[in-house]
Amino acid sequence: MANNNEIGSVLKELRNRMGYSQEQISSYLGISQPAYNHYESGDTVVSQDSLEKLAAVYGVEEYDILTCNKPQLQADMAFAFRKNGEVKNLAQIASFQKLVKNYLDMCDIERRHE
């Protein structure tokens, strides 16, 4: 598993690639913006609840965040929802991301059994 600084760097990279602000992500997580900033700076360990929510909103696996598996994170993000305009509800986006990820996983399982 990666250290807090590496995980924080990955979280910042994911957030920036998706075009979200720290305020948007911290609001979605139900924490203050300074508390979220501590995640990205590596000063605080990301809570399990926050990790699950972050993985969902970015359309990636929690394990890949924790291990800083950048190639897999990039591959997963290729299929992630892209905002066009103002973000209204990150919880809805996270739910949609989970549906897409589950669908792609099911397609992959079917291909392996053919």
N, C-alpha and C positions, 0 to 999 in steps of 0.2 A: 504494500500500500504506500502511496505517496505521502509526503509530509504536508502539513497545513499550508505552507507557502506555495507548493506546487498545485495543490487543489484549488487554492485561492486564485492562482493565475489562470487555471482552466476555467473556473467560474466566470472570471472577468472576460476571458476570451469568448466564451459561449454567449454571455450577455451582450457583448459588443457586436458579435457576428449576427445576433438576432435583432439588434437595434433597440434594445431596451435600456432604460435608465436604471440606476440603482434605486431610485424612488419607486419606479414601477415594480421592480422585483421585490423590494422590501415590503411594499404594500400587499402584494400577492402572498408573500410568506407570512404576513401578519406580524412583522417585526419592524423596528425603527431602521431608518436608512443608515445611521451610524453602526447599528448592530450588524447590518448586512455588509457594510464596508469592512468590518472586522473579519468576515468570512473571506472576502477577496484579498485582504492584506495578509491573511494567514495567522492573524492574532487569536482567532477563535475557531474551535472545531465546529464544523457544520453539524447541526442537529440531524437526527435521522428523519424527522418530519420534514425539515427544510430540504434535505437531500432528495427525498422522494418527490417533493413538489418541484424542485429545480430540474430533476431528470425528466419529469413529465412535461414541463413547459418547454424544455429544449428538445424533447423527443429523443433522448439518449438513455442509456442504462446507468443506473447508480454506480455499478461496479466500475464502469469506464471512467466516471468522474473520479472516483476514489483512487484508481490506479493511474490516472492521467493518460489513458490509452488514446492518444490524439488521433492516430489513424482511424480507429473505430468510431470515435466521436465525430470526426469529419464525415465518415461514411453515413452515419446515422443522421447527421444534420442535412445531408443532401436531400433527404426525404421530409425534412421538418417543414412545418407550416411557416410561411413567410408573411409577415405583416405587410400590408400596403396601406399606409396611412396611420391614423391614430389607433392605438390599442385601447380597446374598451374593457375587456374582461380576460385577464390572464388565466383564470380558473377554467373558462370555457376553452381557451386555446390548449391548455394542458390536457383537458378531457379529449379533445380532438386528436392531439398528438398521441395519446395512449391508444386510441382507436386505430390510427394509421399504423403505429408500431406493431400492434397485435395482428393487424391484417397482413402486414409484410412478413411477420414471423410465421403466420399460418401458410402463406404462399411459399415460404422457404421450406417448411416442413413437407408440404405436398410435393415440391420439386425433388426433394431428397428421396421420396418414396416411389417415384416414377421409375 
